């Protein structure tokens, strides 16, 4: 296809207006500066019949009014193939890990315009993480979508890194893992890369980074790059895929910044009017087929610890399980700081996890709800004023909450405590024993951060 030439009419921040005299470009077409192909723009929307607003993807210093641009008639493409495993890339699929150039036979657009929902299936198999609070109260479906919600500094990224460590380490060759770092700190990305190297699973993982220092366009698109590669491994390589994204709120925030650049009228809640459709376009591509699956793990920053924030609420609709981290639990020194009563999963059904697991989990939640009502009484008049039944409920709930704390492998160098992996069968047995009073003699602080109670007794 012949090159289509356009000319820059105006530049405002990270937006340029380009006029074409002949053939109109398509939305998402990639434009390059004629005198420097390394300067790239993406067609975003039309301003009139032959002029288009474009997003600047690279540094804007070389752009000027009247400069000629070339339409490549392609969208942003990333390299695809087994060669990308073990590599760290940016939005354009360029390696940033210092391991040299990346050569693959195939390239894939970060957009998927032909999603076939006829192949979609509902996941029914549980993925065990070895983390007691998750496997017991919020079991994860293989091929499902899991959200980790929490405010600043309560351990979202650490929890996600531990999940990656435990799942990928268990059977590294059974699936491939794709990680998209959206708007997070460079330090966290470096630490994750080093953790994957130390655990010797980096060869089964591919990472895309668009850190918080990048412009909003890069942060917004890098999530789609990771999803595109996950689709390639699912559909072309016939692999089961573990897809990790940190952080979905930063994806929504980048979309908001783009809408402000385009002078788009915000919605009533203050976010961009396109928030719902943007979340849909992200999540509708993360589905499983009868042959292979994509299991998606998403962290979601909760601004001001407000779960009712519109961007946070926009994510809930698409999840099969949600794990909520609580600042109050964190301040009590219980890690992971999971709020058990606000975390849930659609997999907590007898036909999926088994009748014993479901009944034990429901009974445990009832204990914790009753104990939450007793907390205020204890804080005012003391535990000794409770009747015998309430005192048992209160003490067993403390045992249960402390039992759900756990030492992580990924923070061993910082804590000095060895990480533990607890099979869900042991967790169910332990919780049933706590609720039945078998461990009433134990001090709740004695079981903080342990693995299984059965192992402790040995």
N, C-alpha and C positions, 0 to 999 in steps of 0.2 A: 504494500500500500504506500502511495506517495505521501511525502511529508506534507502536512497542512500547516501553513504559517499563520501565526497570529501576532498581534502587536500590543504591548502593555499600554493601557490608557491611564491607569492610576495605581498607586501603591499606598496602602494604609495598614501599618503594623505588619501582621503576617498574612494580609489579604492583598491580592492584586486583581485588578480588573483587566481582562484581556479581550480584545476585539478581533474577530475573525471575519475576513472579507468574503470567503467562499464557504467551504464545508464547516458545518457546526460540529464541535466535539460532543462526546457523550459524557454524562456524569461519571466521575471517577477516572476519566482519561488522565494519563500522566503527561505533563508538558515539561519540556526542558528548554533552557536558554540556548539560543542558536550558537552563541559564541562560547558557551561553556556548558556542555551536557551534564555536568555534575550539579548544576543548579536546577532543582526540580520543583514543580507545582502540581497540584491535583485539582481538576475541575470540580467545583462544589455545587454551584447553582447558576442559573442564568440571571443577568441583570436586565437584559432586553433581548431582542430577537437574535442579534449576532454578538453580543458581549456577555462575558461570563466571569463570575467571581471565582477565584482560584485560591487554594490554600498553599502557602509557601512551606515546603517540606525541609528545606535546607536554609543556610544562612542567607539573609536577604541583601547583603551589602552590594552584590554585583548587579542587582536589578535596578532599572531606571525606566522612566517614561520613554516610550518609543522603541524599546528593545524588542527584537523579534524572538518569538518562542516557537518551538516545534511540537506538534501533537504526535506523540509516539503511537497513538491508537491502542495503547495497552494501559492496564491499571497497574498499581504497585504489585510486584511479583516477588515471591520469596523462593529460595532453593528448596527442593523437596527430594527426599530420598534417604536411604540409610546413612549417607555421609554426614547428615546434619546432627546425628546423635553424638553427644559428647561435646557439642559446640555451643558457644554463646554468640548471639547475633543481635543486630539492631533491626529496626523496622524494615529495612531494605534487604535483609538477609545477609548483610555484610558481617563477617566475623569480628568480634571485639575481644577475643580471648587470647590474642597473641600466639595462636597456633598455626598461623599461616593462612593462605587463601582457601576458600571453600569451593570445591568443584562438584557439581551434581549434574545428572543427565536431564533432570526435569526442573521446571519452575511452575509455580502455582500462584494464581491471583489471590490476594487476601480477601476478595469478595466472592461469594457463592450465590449466583443468581438463579440456580436451578436445584433447589432443595427438594428431594423426593421423600415426602412424608409417608408414602405407601409402605416403605420398608421399616418404619418406626415400630419398635416394640416397647412394652412396659417392663422395666427391670424387676427382677424378683430374687436375685442372689445377693447375699450379704458380703461386703468386703470388711474383713476384720482389721482393725488398726492397732490392736494391742493396748489402746488407751481406754481404761475402765469406764470412765464417765461417758465417753462417746459410744463405745460398743454396747453398753448396757441401756442407756437412756435415749440415745440418738443414733441407732444403728444405721450404717451407710449402705445404700444399695449400689451394687456394681452397675454402672451405666446410668446412675442417677446424678442429681445435682445437689451439692451440699454447701451451705453457707456458714461461714464463721463470722459472727457479728461481735463488735466490741469497740469501745472508745480508744483513745490514744493510750498506749503504754500498758495494756492489760494482757498482752501476750498472743495476739492474733498470728503474727508472722512466725513466732516460735512454735506455736501449736501446728501451723501448717507445715513447717519444716520437719517437725517430729512425725507427722502423718506421712510425708514424703519418705522420710528415712525408714519408717517401719514397713510401709507397704512395698516400696521399691526394693528394699533389702531382702524381703521375705522370698520373693520369686522374681529376681531382676530380669530374667530372660522371657518371662511370660507376657509382658506388655512393654510398651514404650511410654515415656512420660514427657509431657510438654509443659513448660512453665512460662507464663507471661507476667513479667514484672511491670505493672502499670502505675507510674507515678510514685514509686516508693524510693527510699534512700539508696544511694549507690552502695553504701556500707552493707546494707542488708542483702543486696544482690551478690556482693563479693563473699559475704559470710556463707550464703547458701551454696554458692559455687564451690567454696573450699570444703564445706561439709559433705557435699556429694562426692568430691574427690577423695576425701579421707575414708568415706564408707565404700569406696570402689564401685559406685553405681553410676558414675557420671557418663559411662559409655552407653547407658540406656536412657539418657535424658537429653533433651534439647531445650535451650533457654533463649527467650527473647526479652530484651530489656528496653524500656522507655522510662528512664528515671525522672524524678521530679524536677530536675534541672532542664529537661527538654521542653520544647514548646508544646502547647496543648494539642496540636495536630498529631505529633508523634505519639504522645501519651494515649490519645484516643484510638489511633490506628493499630498500635502494637498489640492490643488485645485481639484484634481480628487476625493479625499475622499468626499468633499462636493457635487460634481456632482453625485457621486454614490448614496449617501443618497437621493438626490433630485429625481433620477430615481426610487428609491425604493418607495418613497411616491407617485410618479405619477403612477407607473405601478401596484404596489402591494396593496397600501393603497387607491388608487383611489382618491388622493387629488390633488388640484391645489397647485403648489409650487411657492414661491417667492425665487429665488436664488440670493444671493448677494456675490460678490467677490471683495475684496480689497487687492491686486492690480494686474491687469493682466500684467502690465509691469514687476512687480517683478517675475511673473511666467516665462516670456520670459527671464529675466535676470538670473534666476536660471538655466534655460535650457542652457544658454550660459556658465555659470560656469561649468556645467556638461560636456559640449562639450570640454572645455579647460582641464578638468581633464582627459578626454579620448584622448587628443591630436588630436582632430578632426580638419580638415582644415576648417577655417571659410569661410563664403560666402563673396562675393565682398563687401557687405555693412558692414562687420565686425562682424555681428551676426552669430550664428550657422547656418550651412547649412540646418538644420532640422526645422528652425523656422516656416515655413509655415505649415508643417505637424503637428507640435506640437500645433499650434493654431487651426488647423482643428480638431485634436483629442479632443481638449477641447470643441470647440463650436458645433461640430456635434452631441454631446450628449444632447444638450440643445434644445430640440424641444417639440412641443405640439402635442397631439393626439386629436381625436374627443371627447374623454372622459375627459381628464385632461390635464393641461398645466404646463409648466415651464416658468416663466417669469424671465429673467436673467438681473441683474443690475450689471454693471462692471465699476469700476474705473480704469483709465489708466493714470499712471504718464507719463508726457511728458518731457523728458530730455532737458534741456536748452530751454524750451518752443518751441521746434521744432516739429511741427506736421508732418513733412516729415521724421522723424526718422523711420527707417525700422521696428522696433518692434511696434511702434505706428500704422504705416500704415497696418501692418499685421492683426490688430484687426478690422479695418474699414469694411472689406469685409463682416463680419458676422453680422453686426448690422442693426437693423430696425430703430433705432434713435440714434443720437449722440448729446451730450450736451458738449459744449466746454467752459471751464472757462478761462477767460482772465486776465492777470496780470494788464493790463491797466484799465480794468473795476474795478478790485479789488482796485487799487490805488486811484480810484475816490470815494471809499467808498460805492459802490453799491454792496449789498450782497443779494442773491448769485451773484457771479461775472460772470454771463453767457454772453458770446459773442453771441448775438442773430443772427448776420449775418452769423456766421460759424456753428451754430447749426441747425439741421434739423431732419425731421422724414418722413418715408414713409407713415405714417398714416395721413398726412395732405392732405386728399382727401375728396371731398364732400360726397362720399358714406360711409365714416367712421366717420368723425367729423362733417359733415353737411356743407351745402353750405355757410351759414353765417360765420361760423368759418373760413373756408378756405379763403374766399374772404377778410375777415377782416385781417387775418394773412398776406396774400400777400400784401395788401395795407400798412400795418404797416411796413413790410420789405422794401417796396419801399420808404416809408418816411425815414426810417433809413439809407438806402443807399444814398439817396439824401442829407441827413443831414451830412453824413460822408464826402461828398465832400465839404460841406459848412464850416466844422470845420476849415480848414486851412485858408479860407478867413477871418473868424471871428477872428482867432488868430493873423492875420496880420494887419487887418484894422478895426476890431470891428464889432459888430452886427448891428450897426446903418447904416452901408454902404450897407447892403443887401436890395434888393427891397422887396416890401410888401409880395409878394408870397413866396419868399425864407425865409423871416423872420418868416412867419407863419409855414412853414415846419420845420425850425430850432427849434422854441419854442415848437411845438407839439412833436417833436422827443425827446426833453429834458424831457417833461412831461412823454412821454411813457417810456423812459429809467429809470426815477426815479420811476415811477409807478411799474415797474417790480421788484424793490427791495422789500424785504420782511423780516420780523422778523421771526426767527425760534424757534420752541419749544425747541429743544435740546440744545440751547445756552442761554436760559432764565437766568440761574444762573450767566452767565458771563456778559451778556448785560443788564440785568435788564428790558428788554422789553418783553412783553408777545408775544408768538408766535401766528401766524394767519394762518388759513386755508381758502383758497378762492376757492369756486366752479368754475369750468371752465365756466359755463354759465354767471356768474357775470363778469369774466375776459373779455369775448368776448364783453359783453355789455359796460363795462368800456372803452375798447380800441376803440370800435366804436365811443363812445362819445368823446374821446380825439381827434381822427382823424377828427371828424366832427366839432370840435371847441367848444364843450359844456363846456370845462374846461380851455379855454384860459386864464381866469382871475386868475387861480391858480398859485402860485409860485411853480416851480418844486421841490424845497427843502421841500416844505410843505407836499408833498406826499411820501417822502422817507420812506420805511419800513412799509407803511400802508397795510391794507387788501384791501377791496373793496372800490371804490369811492362812491358807493351807500350807504355803511355803514357809511362812513365819513360824508355824508350829513345829516344823521339822527340826 
